[in-house]
């Protein structure tokens, strides 16, 4: 066993292996094999798979936001930019959104970026609770969208079985024509659909919470 095996090595190996195995096939035993150690060696660092997933998600977030945090010009820009960065980061790993969903971050390195985003809202006149509701709604949309996107395309250029629009349309009864025709939109055009979805979230926040422009200084 390498004498200096640490948490960072384990997490890096797990993220590399994720593209090969997917989340379901990722086990501590497989990670140990990739590191050429015995599985019990990993339990010094992670009590179970969930603890490892928590650290993997945290490392993914570190890699997404590795540079300085620049204050956005508006809360709309903050939401849109954050959602874009999050989606791009999650798409960098097979099952990236599933790994990220429901995990507990293991440090507070994200606090600076979160503060900057919330400040963009509060400068525009939002109450903090409304600001949190707005950005967590956009966050939840992004995570859910990418989970569905990666079900169709586990990796760029790869289409999973069962997501062919033409086969789906042929299998649906003629009287359900709208459902048959929806396959092209359900299983394709993800870039455009994502941008429109984020725009819908932003428009909804503007409509329901009434803050379309920054407050006057």
MOKA-V451719 format. One record per run of one state. SS is the DSSP state (helix for helix, strand for strand, loop for the rest). FROM is the first residue (numbers start at 1). LEN is the number of residues. If there is no record, write none. Layout:
ss:SS from:FROM len:LEN
ss:SS from:FROM len:LEN
This chain:
ss:loop from:1 len:6
ss:helix from:7 len:19
ss:loop from:26 len:2
ss:helix from:28 len:8
ss:loop from:36 len:3
ss:helix from:39 len:6
ss:loop from:45 len:4
ss:helix from:49 len:16
ss:loop from:65 len:10
ss:helix from:75 len:16
ss:loop from:91 len:5
ss:helix from:96 len:5
ss:loop from:101 len:10
ss:helix from:111 len:13
ss:loop from:124 len:4
ss:helix from:128 len:25
ss:loop from:153 len:12
ss:helix from:165 len:7
ss:loop from:172 len:2
ss:helix from:174 len:8
ss:loop from:182 len:1
ss:helix from:183 len:4
ss:loop from:187 len:3
ss:helix from:190 len:20
ss:loop from:210 len:8
